[in-house]
């Protein structure tokens, strides 16, 4: 039933199919990487707009006062500890609230007012040690906004909490747990 010629045809069909998929993959990568970065690299470089639409004088927008809402101290004073516990669920994958228990990240037990990079047995990045002395509410707010901006070079991969209320609720929750 299967002779040498049939086996050769089957093997040739399989190899040909793999070759077609390989070329399709290379073509797709080249197409999408060139479109996203402006060159054939793998995500390096800056993204530039193809064209700019002029919308008018930008100086008027700078002169107008923008209502940004209450300051962070007010939000912290009005923070909801229960909502902070819900926000902490995003942190719980990497952090513990038990003293001395480290996961991917260090324990956050008593973090408010604690010295930066002071959990025993956890290897902190040098970037984090250089940004602050203690974890006050202002430092935690800045860090939780966008960790990579607050401590460039930090190993923490979390993108941050965009909402001021979420950060205030989380910090109030962590503060309520004490140390």
N, C-alpha and C positions, 0 to 999 in steps of 0.2 A: 504494500500500500504506500508506504513512504520510501521513496528511493532517494538517491543523492541529489537529484535535480530538485525535487520537492523541498527537501530540507534546505537547500541553498536558497531557493525562492523565499521561504519563510524567514530565514535569517536575514536575507537582503531587505525584506519588507520591514522587519523590526528595526534594523539599523537605519533604514531610510526614514522611518517614522521618528526615531530619536533625533536624527539629524534635522528634520523639519522643526521639531519642538525646540531644539537648541538654537537654531537660527531665529525663530520667533522670539525666544527669550532675549537673545542679544539685541535684536531689533527693538523690542519693547523697552529694554533698559536704556538703550541709546536715545530713543525718542523721548522718554519721560525724564531722564536726567538732563538732557539738553534743554528741554522745555522749562524745567524747574530752576536750573542754576545758570543757564546761559552758556554752558560748555559741556563737554562730555564727561565731566568728573562725577564723583559719587557724593554729591551734596555739599562739596566744599564751595567756598566763595559766596559772594553776595548775590541777592536777587535784585535785578534792576527792572523798573517799569519799562514796558515797551514804548509807552508814550505818556505824557503828562497832560492832564486837563486843567487849564487855568480856570479858577473859579472866582477870581476877583482879588481884592486887596486883603491880605492876611493880617495886616496890622490892626484892623477893626476887631477881629476876634481876640487878639491879645489884650486889647484895652478893656474889653467888657469883663466884668467880674463874673466868675463862674461859681454857682452855688454848689459846693461839694458836700453839703450836709454837715452834720455835727462832727467835731473833731474826735479823735480816737479816745481821748480821756473821757469824754461824755458817753461814747458808746460803751466803754468799759464799765463805767459806773452804772449803766442801764442794762448790762449784759445779762443774759438768761443762762444760768448754769446748766439747766436741763438740755437746752439746745446745744450747749458746748459739749455735753456728753455725746450727743448725736454726731457732732462734727468730728469728735475724737475717733469715731469709727474709721475715718480715712487714715488716721495715724496708727491705728491698732494693728495693722498688718506688719508694721516694722518696729513699733515701740510698745513697751509695757508700762503699766503704772505701778508695778510692784518694785519695791526698792531692791536694787542689785540684780534684777532680772534683765538681761540684755537679749535682744533679738537681733535682727539686721541692724537696728539702731539702738542707741542706749535707752535705759529706763528714763521715763519722764517724771518719776516720783519726785515731788518737791522741786520741780525745775524752776519755778518762779522765784527769783532771788538767789539761785544757785550759781556757783562759779561755772563759767563756760568750760567745757571739755574736762569735767571733774569726776565723771563716773568711772570708778575703778574697773579695770578689766576690759575697757572698750578702747579701741584704737581710733582716735580722732584724726581728721585730716589737719594739716598745718594751717590751711585756709580758715578753718573754723576757730582755731585758737587765736588767730590774729585779729578778729573782728570786734571782740568785746571782752570785758572782764567778768561780768555777771549777766545772767538772763533776767533782766528787768522786763517790764511790760513793753517798753518801747523797742528793746532789742528783739523780743519775741515777735512783736508786730512786724518789724522790718524783715525778720527772717522768714516768718510765715507768709509774707506777701509774695516773695520769690526768693527762695534759698540761694539759688545760683547768683543772684544779683547782690545779695547781702554779703555772702561769703564766696567770692569767685574761687573756683577750684574745689569746692566742697564735694564730697562723695555722695551727698544726699540727692537722690534723683527726683524727689517730689517737686511738682511745678509750682506749688503754692496755693494759697486761698485768695481768690480775687475779691470776695466780699468783705468789707470792713466789719460788718456785724458778725460774720462767721469767725473771724479772727478774734474779735472781742469776746464772743461767747466761749470760744475754745480756751483763751487765756484765763478767763474768769473760772472756767471749770477746772483747769490745771491748778489755779491758785487756791480754789476751794478744797482741793485734796490735801494741801499743806505738805509738810515735809518733816 
